[in-house]
Amino acid sequence: MEANPLLPVGFQHPLPHSTLQMLSPAALAYLGDAVFEIYIRTQYLLPPSRIRDYHQQVVTCVRAETQAMFMVALLPRLSDAEKQISKQGRNAATGQPKRLLPEVYRQATALETLVGYLYLTDSCRLQEILGYFSLEELAKTPKS
């Protein structure tokens, strides 16, 4: 298997199932949020730009509303197991920012949970899933 540049040394192979079971959906979402943001940041590095411009582009894509939209678009492409992981993340979402509808927050958490899970278990599938969020797709996201 080719090394995934998104994964730090030590996470090049799937985590043992017993270790993965110790992690809650919220923990997977926590990790997935960071992985998703790093992926989005790398998408905007070229052409070179000012940091403020990078930040504005990235924030648009990592907002809960955009993540929820991405999750809905991904659903038909997911395996049953991936849908189950996403559902666990969605159902584990507690509380939400006042500015968000609860369903938007839950869908965003579902995406983060899936990304966190795949980061730890299947780097090839993670790359495939993240590949759906190309710059062309990202450009279609509504700006706020």
SULCOR-V834678 format. One line per field, one symbol per residue. ss: DSSP state (2 for helix, 1 for strand, 0 for the rest). phi: phi as a letter, one per 20 degrees, with the letter a starting at -180 (. if undefined). burial: # if it has 24 or more other C-alpha atoms within 12 Angstrom, else .. A space follows every 10 residues. Layout:
ss = ???
phi = ???
burial = ???
This chain:
ss = 0000000000 0000002222 0000222222 2222222222 2220000000 2222222222 2202222222 2222222002 2222222222 2200000000 0222222222 2222222222 2022222222 2000222220 0000
phi = .ffeffefgo decgffgfff ffefgffffg ffffffffff gffdfdfgbf ggfggfffgg eefgffffff ffffgfeeff fffffffffg fefcmagffd fgffffffff ffffffffge dbfffgffff ffefgffffe ffed
burial = .....##... ...#...... ....###### ###.###### #.##...... ......#### ########## ##.##..#.. .##.###### ###....... ..######## ########## #######.## ..#....#.. #...
